[in-house]
Structures are given as structure tokens and as C-alpha cells.
Amino acid sequence: MAATPVWSVDPRTGKRLDQVAVEATAQDVDAAVRAAHAARAALADRTARIAFLRTAADRLDAAADRVVAAADAETALGAARLTGELARTTYQLREFADAVEEGAYLDVRIDRADPALTPPRPELRRYKVPLGVAAVYAASNFPLAFSVPGGDTASALAAGCPVVVKAHPDHPATSELCADLLRRAAVETGLPAEVVGLVHGFDAGLELIRHPLVAAAGFTGSIRGGRALFDAAAARPVPIPFHGELGSLNPVVVTPAAAAERAEEIGAGLAGSVTLGMGQFCVKPGLVLVPEGADGDRLAAAFAKAVGDTGPGVLLDLRMRENFLAGVRERASLPGVTAPVAAGAAGEHGVGAGYLSVPARHLAAEGPHELLLEECFGPVTVLARYADQAEATAVLTRLPGNLSATLQLSAAETAGGEGPAADLVAQVTALAGRIVVNGWPTGVAVAPAQHHGGPYPAATSHSTSVGGTAVERWLRPVAYQSVPDALLPAELREANPLGLPRRVDGRPEAS
């Protein structure tokens, strides 16, 4: 049987560029996973791991022109956007190297024996160990930061887990280039190239999640695709953790006081967030609760102007374009829904941004308007005009889990510590993993306190895929009870030869 070719395609024209690979067979996936599994011992060397992550960042930076050109040719995201994304990618690689060097991610805890307690306590020493080979499923909309060299890969490698990446079909050439740079960095720092594997093809993705040597998986993509893999991970003879980021509506609530205070500013800011990257961000605002009345009208007018001034663009692939156009048509046909600025086709391959408007009461009960509470990937959002706070609350109670929720509040509302604004914060906290006040959710900072996840279907676990704590997804704790010092891992020995931060008897150990 002939191998199935993998083509690089220009989304601006729909034309094939080059054949860059072939789809992996079951035997290819098995070979990649087994090679990664064999590389675990080498990756356990903490010093080499730190050097590898930093060298990988250096190699990507040195090849910036090639990487950005390859990614732009396959995604049409533009050189400026991709240059920033590459900087984010290399920054997070270096941040994870720093985290490994500092060592707090191991969460070393020592409780000394205390026979006077009731019941008596034995000596216990606890830290975290890597799970094993991690399967990473690359995202379509971030060919760098959430793909082959992205946060899932970087955090898994930082934890000491070799990675096999299932490349996204929208950017296979970029994936091959980045994988080659990572492997070169591994060899340069004394590690096997196989600490990073790469496979292509839909069937390869299924083979990967089912492979008995794969110990955990990370995914960024659609609810349908992520749920299929999540179910496959759970159905294995030995189920594995599946950390999936699946989909999100990312609601925004504009209070009447905020609309009265700065309607035009909010409208312009909202347009920038909705149309950023042609609406292909996982935290794009997809539902905006705007008060009825003159102030809400001013906000909608400013939003409409800014959206209307946004030029057409190209989505990541033809399938996404077709899904976007069909999704907009279906939503616009619902009773009571209008399209003040119609989103739709722009030329043979492009799309134009727009928005839909609907009375919020239509969303407060079951019915066909529930479609408006589902993500529509692309440059469109829904403005739901609400009559009072009770109506807005009724809509919020019907929302599924989200990555983010945004509140636009007035200066007076932000100054108070209680009242309706505090109630709103509490309400959206139940809905989302990140709460934004007087800002916009697009732009997820790589920072230790960041959380990029949320209640299902935003994510399938309670972990984050962005920030330093993302490393925790690839680790499991082990406690050693009454184990002689000579037999303990170096991380837990009394002399602390690695100089790790530790908690002893519940308190931070003095350095």
C-alpha cells in the first residue's frame, strides 16, 4: 500500500506548496514512541535538560526568518504576528529551563519522624517524578506556541518526559522544521534526538493515544476531536491523563455603568479582540452581554464601525472557512437575530468580520438559540442585549465552562469591594479559568500565575497549558517512608546535594 503524502498548502490560494512528509503508519508511531521511551534515562539528567531547553530556544531564534516564513506560507497569519509568537515560544522554553534549574516544581516535602504524635508519624519524603512519554497534539491556530516547540512540548520536556508530537495538517512543513531544530538542540547538549518525535496523519493520532508506552497527552483543538481522543485515553486498558483544551465562548459582560462611562472605548476594544488573528484565538470573545438603551447603542455603534473598518482576511484552511460561513449563516437565520455587520465570504478564499445581535431573553431558555452559546471559530461574535441584571444572570447560568470570562465595569464598581460587581465576579468565577476586568481575554501571558484552562468543555482537566505550573501535568508524586538516606533519590537526601527548595515539617527550609 502506497504511503499517503502530507502536503503543505497555501491558505491564501488553496494551492499545494510541497510534499513535506508521509502519514505515519502504525509501525512508524510504534517506532517513534519506543525511541522516545528509550530516551527517558538520558532526559532524566537535569543539567542536560536545562541546557537542551535553552539551546532549543537559541536555535529557534537563530532560524527565525526560516521559521516565520514557513509558518506564514502555511497559515497566512502574517510575519508580524508569527514573529511575536516565536518570541513567546522561545521565552517559554527558557522559562521552563529556569523552573527546572530552580527546582520548586518538584515540590519536595520532608516530614521527620515523630513518635510522640498520635498516631506516631514515620519519616516521609515526597517529590514528583515524570510520567513517561507524552503525546502532544499540535494546534491549528498557533503553529509555534501551541505546536511542535510550544508549551505542551516545553513543559513535558521540562518535567523529564520525552515527547511525540502529532503534527497539525495545517502546518506540516513548519512542524518538520521546528522538530528538526529541537532534535539538533538535543544532540548538541548530549541528549538523543529521539527525545522529540513527530508523526503526521489522522490515524497516527489515534495510534499515538492508544500506544501502551504513552503515559499522558496534551491537546489543543476542537471539542469533537478532543473529546474523541479523551474518550480513547480513558478506554485504554491502562487509562492515562488527557489534558485537552477543547473550546470556549469566553463571555463578556458590560455593566450599564461601564457602558455609560466609556461606551466607545469598550466598543473599539471589543472589536480589536474579536478580530485579532481573524478571530482564530481560543479566547476570542464569542458572546457579549450589552445593556439595552442609549449607552448600549453607543457601544454597539462603536463596535460596528471598528468591525466594519477591519479588512478581510484568510482563515487557516478551507475547511475552517466553510465551517465559519456555515456557522454564521445558521446563527443569522434564527428568529430575532440580526446582522448589523454581516460576517461572510470575501473573495474566493477570504472572509470578512462581523457580528450578530439578539435580545438576551432568547438565550435565557432552552430552544434553537442555544446555538448562539456555542463557539463559532472565526471573526464573529454575538451581542446579546439585556434589559436588566436578572436577564444577564439568566444567560450566564446557561453557559458551559470557558477559558475566560471578562467584565467591563465602571470606575465606581471597581472601587467597591461588595455589591453587584462583586456578585458578578463570583458568578463568572464558576464559569471560567481566567477572569478579566476592564481588559480583553486575547493575549494569554506566559507567567507563573497564569491559568489557561477551565471547566469542561474548555478543558478536560483542571491544569493549565500556559505558565510555569503547566509542568505539573506531566508529573506524579511519590512518597518514601523510612527509606535509608543512601537509597533515596538525590532530590530527597538529607544533605540536599542538588540545592532544591524544600518544605521540612511543613515549613520552608532555610537556604
ZIBEL-V567745 format. One record per residue. N is the residue number from 1. PHI is phi in radians with two decimals (999 if undefined). PSI is psi as a letter, one per 40 degrees, with the letter a starting at -180 (none if undefined). Layout:
BEGIN
<<N/PHI/PSI> <N/PHI/PSI>>
END
This chain:
BEGIN
<<1/999/h> <2/-1.22/i> <3/-1.20/i> <4/-1.48/h> <5/-1.26/i> <6/-1.96/h> <7/-1.85/i> <8/-1.52/h> <9/-2.17/h> <10/-1.51/h> <11/-1.21/e> <12/-1.27/d> <13/-2.14/e> <14/1.38/e> <15/-1.61/i> <16/-1.22/i> <17/-1.72/c> <18/-2.59/i> <19/-1.48/h> <20/-1.90/e> <21/-2.93/a> <22/-2.21/i> <23/-1.14/h> <24/-1.28/h> <25/-1.48/i> <26/-1.04/d> <27/-1.18/d> <28/-1.14/d> <29/-1.11/d> <30/-1.04/d> <31/-1.13/d> <32/-1.14/d> <33/-1.19/d> <34/-1.13/d> <35/-1.15/d> <36/-1.15/d> <37/-1.04/d> <38/-1.21/e> <39/-1.52/e> <40/-1.05/d> <41/-1.08/d> <42/-1.14/d> <43/-1.26/e> <44/-1.19/e> <45/-1.21/h> <46/-1.09/d> <47/-1.14/d> <48/-1.14/d> <49/-1.13/d> <50/-1.08/d> <51/-1.11/d> <52/-1.09/d> <53/-1.08/d> <54/-1.25/d> <55/-1.19/d> <56/-1.06/d> <57/-1.09/d> <58/-1.10/d> <59/-1.15/d> <60/-1.12/d> <61/-1.10/d> <62/-1.15/d> <63/-1.76/f> <64/-0.96/d> <65/-1.06/d> <66/-1.17/d> <67/-1.13/d> <68/-1.13/d> <69/-1.11/d> <70/-1.11/d> <71/-1.18/d> <72/-1.15/d> <73/-1.08/d> <74/-1.75/e> <75/-2.13/e> <76/1.06/f> <77/-1.39/e> <78/1.61/i> <79/-1.13/d> <80/-1.12/d> <81/-1.08/d> <82/-1.25/d> <83/-1.11/d> <84/-1.14/d> <85/-1.16/d> <86/-1.14/d> <87/-1.08/d> <88/-1.10/d> <89/-1.12/d> <90/-1.25/d> <91/-1.07/d> <92/-1.24/d> <93/-1.05/d> <94/-1.21/d> <95/-1.09/d> <96/-1.21/d> <97/-1.08/d> <98/-1.10/d> <99/-1.14/d> <100/-1.14/d> <101/-1.12/d> <102/-1.28/d> <103/1.57/e> <104/-1.13/d> <105/-1.05/d> <106/-1.30/e> <107/0.89/f> <108/-1.24/h> <109/-2.32/h> <110/-2.21/h> <111/-1.99/h> <112/-1.32/i> <113/-1.04/h> <114/-2.48/g> <115/-1.21/e> <116/-1.41/e> <117/-1.26/i> <118/-2.09/h> <119/-1.28/i> <120/-1.02/i> <121/-1.84/h> <122/-1.37/i> <123/-1.26/h> <124/-2.27/h> <125/-2.31/h> <126/-2.33/h> <127/-2.69/a> <128/-2.04/i> <129/-2.14/i> <130/-1.18/i> <131/-1.29/d> <132/2.38/a> <133/-1.15/h> <134/-1.84/h> <135/-1.62/h> <136/-2.11/h> <137/-1.85/h> <138/-1.21/i> <139/-1.54/i> <140/-1.33/d> <141/-1.51/e> <142/-2.29/g> <143/-1.18/e> <144/-2.09/c> <145/-1.22/d> <146/-2.22/f> <147/-2.30/b> <148/-0.94/d> <149/-1.68/e> <150/-1.44/a> <151/-1.11/d> <152/-1.10/d> <153/-1.11/d> <154/-1.09/d> <155/-1.23/d> <156/-1.15/d> <157/-1.10/d> <158/-1.07/d> <159/-1.28/e> <160/1.70/e> <161/-1.81/h> <162/-1.05/i> <163/-2.21/h> <164/-2.07/h> <165/-1.71/h> <166/-1.62/h> <167/-1.16/i> <168/-1.43/h> <169/-1.16/e> <170/-1.36/e> <171/-2.55/g> <172/-1.20/d> <173/-1.19/d> <174/-1.09/d> <175/-1.10/d> <176/-1.11/d> <177/-1.11/d> <178/-1.18/d> <179/-1.08/d> <180/-1.11/d> <181/-1.15/d> <182/-1.14/d> <183/-1.14/d> <184/-1.10/d> <185/-1.13/d> <186/-1.08/d> <187/-1.10/d> <188/-1.06/d> <189/-1.81/e> <190/1.49/e> <191/-1.83/i> <192/-1.17/i> <193/-1.04/d> <194/-1.26/e> <195/-1.12/e> <196/-2.22/h> <197/-1.96/i> <198/-2.49/h> <199/-2.31/i> <200/-2.13/i> <201/1.96/i> <202/-1.05/d> <203/-1.09/d> <204/-1.10/d> <205/-1.12/d> <206/-1.23/d> <207/-1.06/d> <208/-1.15/d> <209/-1.19/d> <210/-1.60/e> <211/-1.16/h> <212/-1.12/e> <213/-1.60/e> <214/-1.41/h> <215/-1.82/e> <216/-2.93/i> <217/-2.49/i> <218/-2.19/h> <219/-2.48/i> <220/-2.34/h> <221/3.01/a> <222/-1.40/i> <223/-1.09/d> <224/-1.08/d> <225/-1.17/d> <226/-1.17/d> <227/-1.17/d> <228/-1.08/d> <229/-1.25/d> <230/-1.04/d> <231/-1.14/d> <232/-1.13/d> <233/-1.14/d> <234/-1.33/d> <235/-1.49/e> <236/-1.08/i> <237/-0.94/d> <238/-2.07/h> <239/-1.06/i> <240/-2.24/i> <241/-1.09/h> <242/-2.20/h> <243/-1.75/g> <244/-1.91/h> <245/-1.85/h> <246/-1.88/d> <247/-3.12/i> <248/-2.81/h> <249/-1.53/d> <250/0.93/g> <251/-1.14/i> <252/-2.17/h> <253/-2.06/h> <254/-1.84/h> <255/-1.34/i> <256/-0.97/d> <257/-1.16/d> <258/-1.17/d> <259/-1.11/d> <260/-1.14/d> <261/-1.37/d> <262/-2.72/f> <263/-1.00/d> <264/-1.15/d> <265/-1.10/d> <266/-1.14/d> <267/-1.05/d> <268/-1.18/d> <269/-1.11/d> <270/-1.08/d> <271/-1.06/d> <272/-1.09/d> <273/-1.25/d> <274/-1.17/d> <275/-1.66/e> <276/-1.01/h> <277/1.07/f> <278/0.95/f> <279/1.18/e> <280/-1.81/f> <281/-1.72/i> <282/-1.18/e> <283/-1.93/f> <284/-1.07/h> <285/-1.13/h> <286/-1.85/e> <287/-2.53/h> <288/-2.21/h> <289/-1.54/h> <290/-2.11/h> <291/-1.15/i> <292/-1.22/i> <293/1.84/a> <294/-1.10/d> <295/-1.18/d> <296/-1.12/d> <297/-1.11/d> <298/-1.08/d> <299/-1.07/d> <300/-1.08/d> <301/-1.16/d> <302/-1.13/d> <303/-1.10/d> <304/-1.05/d> <305/-1.11/d> <306/-1.15/d> <307/-1.17/d> <308/-1.09/d> <309/-1.40/e> <310/-1.33/h> <311/-1.26/i> <312/-1.17/i> <313/-2.58/a> <314/-2.03/h> <315/-1.44/i> <316/-1.15/d> <317/-2.76/i> <318/-1.12/d> <319/-1.09/d> <320/-1.13/d> <321/-1.11/d> <322/-1.12/d> <323/-1.14/d> <324/-1.10/d> <325/-1.09/d> <326/-1.13/d> <327/-1.12/d> <328/-1.14/d> <329/-1.04/d> <330/-1.10/d> <331/-1.21/d> <332/-1.19/d> <333/-1.46/e> <334/-1.25/i> <335/-1.02/h> <336/1.46/e> <337/-1.64/h> <338/-2.08/i> <339/-2.19/g> <340/-0.99/d> <341/-2.22/h> <342/-1.38/h> <343/-1.44/i> <344/3.08/a> <345/-1.21/i> <346/-2.37/g> <347/1.33/a> <348/-1.30/d> <349/-2.16/e> <350/-1.67/i> <351/-2.41/i> <352/-1.95/i> <353/-1.40/i> <354/-2.98/a> <355/-2.68/i> <356/-1.99/i> <357/-2.21/i> <358/-2.69/i> <359/-1.11/h> <360/-1.08/d> <361/-1.06/d> <362/-1.19/d> <363/-1.66/e> <364/-1.53/e> <365/-2.49/i> <366/-1.10/i> <367/2.66/a> <368/-1.09/d> <369/-1.26/e> <370/-1.03/d> <371/-1.00/d> <372/-1.25/e> <373/-1.68/e> <374/-1.94/i> <375/-1.09/h> <376/-2.05/h> <377/-1.29/h> <378/2.43/a> <379/-1.43/g> <380/-2.61/i> <381/-2.51/i> <382/-2.04/h> <383/-1.67/h> <384/-1.77/h> <385/-1.57/h> <386/-1.89/i> <387/-1.47/d> <388/-2.71/i> <389/-1.10/d> <390/-1.07/d> <391/-1.21/d> <392/-1.10/d> <393/-1.09/d> <394/-1.09/d> <395/-1.22/d> <396/-1.04/d> <397/-1.19/e> <398/-1.68/e> <399/-1.44/i> <400/-1.35/a> <401/-1.16/i> <402/-2.39/i> <403/-1.25/d> <404/-2.50/i> <405/-2.49/h> <406/-2.10/h> <407/-2.06/h> <408/-1.80/h> <409/-2.05/i> <410/-1.42/i> <411/-1.06/d> <412/-1.15/d> <413/-1.18/d> <414/-1.31/d> <415/-1.37/d> <416/-1.43/i> <417/-1.79/e> <418/-2.60/i> <419/1.84/a> <420/-1.01/d> <421/-1.15/d> <422/-1.12/d> <423/-1.11/d> <424/-1.10/d> <425/-1.01/d> <426/-1.12/d> <427/-1.17/d> <428/-1.35/e> <429/-1.06/d> <430/-1.26/e> <431/-1.80/e> <432/-2.53/i> <433/-1.58/e> <434/-2.46/h> <435/-1.90/h> <436/-2.01/h> <437/-2.07/h> <438/0.96/f> <439/-2.56/a> <440/-2.35/i> <441/-1.32/d> <442/-1.18/h> <443/1.80/g> <444/-1.82/h> <445/-1.13/h> <446/-1.46/h> <447/-2.67/i> <448/-1.00/d> <449/-1.58/e> <450/-1.24/i> <451/-2.32/h> <452/-2.06/g> <453/3.08/a> <454/2.93/i> <455/-1.05/i> <456/-0.98/h> <457/-1.61/e> <458/-1.00/d> <459/-2.64/i> <460/-1.69/e> <461/-2.50/i> <462/-1.67/e> <463/-1.57/i> <464/-1.94/i> <465/-1.76/e> <466/-2.29/i> <467/1.72/i> <468/-1.03/d> <469/-1.32/e> <470/-1.07/d> <471/-1.12/d> <472/-1.10/d> <473/-1.12/d> <474/-1.88/e> <475/-2.20/i> <476/-2.39/i> <477/-1.41/i> <478/-2.33/h> <479/-1.89/h> <480/-1.94/h> <481/-1.88/h> <482/0.96/f> <483/-1.55/h> <484/-0.98/i> <485/-0.96/d> <486/-1.14/d> <487/-1.70/e> <488/-1.36/i> <489/-1.02/i> <490/-0.98/d> <491/-1.11/d> <492/-1.94/e> <493/-1.22/i> <494/-1.01/d> <495/-1.30/e> <496/0.92/f> <497/-1.09/d> <498/-1.61/e> <499/1.13/f> <500/-1.44/i> <501/-1.18/h> <502/-2.45/i> <503/-1.91/h> <504/-2.03/h> <505/0.89/f> <506/1.47/e> <507/-2.16/i> <508/-1.00/h> <509/-1.32/h> <510/-1.14/h> <511/-1.42/none>>
END
